[in-house]
Amino acid sequence: NLKKEWAEICKLYNLDPVKAKKGRQSKKISAKAHFIRKMILTYKYITLIDLTKFLGFGDHSSVIHLRDWSKAECPLPPFYGKKRYIIDAPENHE
């Protein structure tokens, strides 16, 4: 339950759960980053869109930024786990 987890994180930072979603004070940003890190590491099926909607962000880039900012060992999306090969372009043969 996102609300319950958010309330617990806000309690650690001595923040009101409703007011903590708005504003850019360092304490609120730390709480958001902590929450995002915990959700990604704890719940397998949580999506960036779920977190974006819950926190009231405009788009998921804010969630990605806070995830990376928190320096968490978060799992990467499946795209990054796939090996990619670069195929050399054929040389010009005259």
C-alpha positions in Angstrom: 0.0 0.0 0.0 1.7 3.2 -1.2 -0.2 5.4 1.3 1.0 3.3 4.3 4.6 3.2 3.0 4.6 7.0 2.3 3.2 7.7 5.8 6.1 5.7 7.4 8.7 7.5 5.4 7.2 10.9 6.3 7.2 9.9 9.9 11.0 9.2 9.7 11.5 12.8 8.4 8.9 14.4 10.7 6.8 15.5 7.7 3.0 15.7 7.2 2.3 13.1 4.4 -0.1 15.5 2.5 2.2 18.5 2.7 5.4 16.5 2.0 4.3 15.8 -1.6 4.4 19.5 -2.4 7.4 21.7 -2.3 11.1 21.4 -2.9 12.7 21.7 0.5 15.7 19.4 0.9 13.9 17.4 3.7 10.9 16.7 1.3 13.2 15.8 -1.6 15.1 13.4 0.7 11.8 11.8 1.8 10.7 11.4 -1.8 14.0 9.9 -2.8 13.9 7.5 0.2 10.3 6.5 -0.7 11.1 5.9 -4.4 14.2 3.8 -3.5 12.2 1.7 -1.0 9.3 1.1 -3.4 11.6 0.1 -6.3 13.7 -2.2 -4.1 10.7 -3.7 -2.2 7.9 -4.2 -4.7 8.6 -6.1 -7.9 5.5 -4.8 -9.9 5.6 -1.1 -9.0 6.0 1.1 -12.1 7.4 4.6 -12.6 4.0 5.7 -13.6 2.5 4.5 -10.3 5.0 6.4 -8.4 4.6 9.5 -10.6 0.9 9.6 -10.1 1.1 8.9 -6.4 3.7 11.7 -5.8 1.9 14.1 -8.1 4.8 14.7 -10.5 4.2 15.9 -14.0 6.0 13.0 -15.6 8.2 10.0 -14.7 11.5 11.8 -15.3 11.3 13.2 -11.8 11.0 9.7 -10.4 14.0 8.6 -12.4 16.0 11.6 -11.3 15.2 11.0 -7.6 16.0 7.3 -8.0 19.4 8.1 -9.4 20.0 10.9 -7.0 19.4 8.6 -4.0 22.3 6.4 -5.3 20.2 3.4 -4.6 21.1 0.0 -6.0 17.9 0.0 -8.0 17.2 -2.6 -10.6 17.2 -1.2 -14.1 14.4 -1.6 -16.6 14.6 -4.7 -18.8 15.9 -2.7 -21.7 19.2 -2.0 -19.9 19.7 -5.7 -19.0 19.7 -6.8 -22.6 23.0 -7.1 -24.5 23.2 -4.8 -27.5 25.5 -5.4 -30.3 26.7 -2.9 -32.8 26.9 -4.2 -36.3 29.5 -2.5 -38.4 28.2 -0.9 -41.5 29.5 -2.6 -44.6 32.5 -0.9 -46.1 32.1 0.9 -49.4 33.1 -1.4 -52.1 33.7 0.1 -55.5 
